[in-house]
Amino acid sequence: MTNNELIEPGDEILPGDPPRIVRYPPAVRINHWITATAMVLLILSGVAMFWPPLFFLTAIFGGGQWARFLHPWIGVILVVSFAILASRFWRGNLWLRADLDWSAHIGDLVSGHEERMPEIGKFNAGQKFVFWVMMLLILAMLASGLVIWQEYFGGMTSIPVQREALLVHWIGASLIILVLILHVYAGIWVRGSFDAMVRGWVSPGWAWRHHRLWFRRLAGRSESPGDAPV
Amino acid sequence: MALPDSPRTAVSNPPTQTFIENLGPGDVIKRSATERLPKPQRELTPVAKLIDVSKCIGCKACQSACIEWNDTHPAVGENVGVYTNPHDLSSEMFTLMRFEEWDNPDTGNLEWLIRKDGCMHCAEPGCLEACPSPGAIVQYSNGIVDFDHDNCIGCGYCIKGCPFDIPRVSKTDHKAYKCTLCSDRVAVGQGPACAKACPTKAITFGTKEDMKALASERITDLKSRGYENAGLYDPEGVGGTHVMYVLHHADKPHIYSDLVDKPKVSPVVHAWKGATRTAGLAAVGLAAVAALAHGLFARADKVTAEDDARAREVLDKGEPGNRA
């Protein structure tokens, strides 16, 4: 089985009218939203230290000292939470030859001709890109962040290394925000995606349109859910 | 004669005549993380502390005076066989005599080089440039660079900005500390505590102009005694400093316990606050605008009735529908 046909634990078709297709079970959603909340808090406290006109955002955390103190700890929460999320998602996000094909048709997607796109499994190439780039960036942010965590690691590295770590941290932060804009916007633009992460399920039409191979596998596995009592 | 706006010496007793208190908000010429600063109300005479290394006897009176005036409490140290004590600057020790034994290859003499380390009060302060917290670091028009602890958030960026490795963040209150050039004394007409305590006048204080003139006398004297490379350390790379050294070997500052030969604010620090930040903000801004524009003007990717119908067909058959 290639990961294009991968079904993650908890993915299932619930009978009903219309049938609901479970994409993200509750634990995954909680996990995702903890990660997302941590990310938003990190960005709010981070940009305050990145750009003085936004320094006022430190007030959300109780002032500059609090923002400085909390930022790295929220980072730790994010890393742990993302690691748990990644332990579920990595398999489905392995890069396949078919993803190149899909990527080549990205113009069709953006211009509203998704029907011309190749069929794909649970995650498309765009989602895989977001997943892996996010993982790399979070690792870079973790490594550079530890170096500049003054309170505990301030004396462990030389000052030139700390300067470079802060540069890496700032470039990484900019890239993460870019990827996040892509991630959030895609979730809004592709109607129903946001719902998938909020209520956990998608409609059959959504699954057919966006993740057809995944849908076929699920349908093939279940016992005629469409015949279930209405 | 007009009253002086800054003390001309550290030796004299406090002035008895009225002294216009200064170093208030109207004397600030640079403020961390603040782009538009109100125009300073006046221009104070630049001051400087001159440390004549050749006159220092290593008594540490300056350290004691610093501790006393600033009411700091450095921990009782441990003797590890060197005179430098404590072993490094700290949030409780703003100045430190660093002792170095240097084998002069030209003369075969062992020279005992003692340098009073501490904030140099750069004209272009890297700490201030690096600081993300508005008003945590200020520079006054007389040249003093001062930390305002009410605004300090304890991030340690100043440490990364400083080319001299001076600021230290306290483990207790998580704020950065360094020599203030006794701004609280200077503001009321007194010189820095260290200069006042120095028994050999190795540390002197006055206007920067006077201190340069004094330095040049000292350098002439040192040269006449065979120190042909004697000179003033007032490095241009940071725009000059308001703490200067007379060095007997000014051609090699590094022999004085690693005094930086050619200090300048690291290009990496300029990169954070310059190109990196501009590029980052621009890219994020563009991406946000692009997403918004696409959201407003492009059709949303919606599930169609046909998608629903086809999906139902597959479900009704209960098969993968590979050829659908």
Interface residues (C-beta under 8 A of the other chain):
Chain A: I13 P18 P19 A48 M49 F50 W51 P52 F55 T58 G63 G64 Q65 A67 R68 F69 L109 V110 G112 E114 I148 Q150 E151 G154 I159 P160 Q162 R163 E164 L166 L167 W170 I171 A173 S174 I177 L178 I181 L182 Y185 I188 W189 V190 R191 G192 S203 P204 G205 W206 A207 W208 R209 F215 R216 R217 A219 G220 S222 E223 S224 P225 G226 D227
Chain B: A33 T34 E35 P132 S133 P134 N151 C152 I153 G154 C155 G156 Y157 I159 K160 C162 D165 V169 H174 S266 V268 V269 A271 W272 T276 R277 A279 G280 L281 A283 V284 A287 A288 A291 H294 G295 A298 R299 A300 D301 K302 V303 T304 A305 D307 D308 A309 R310 A311 R312 V314 L315 D316 K317 G318 E319 P320 G321 N322
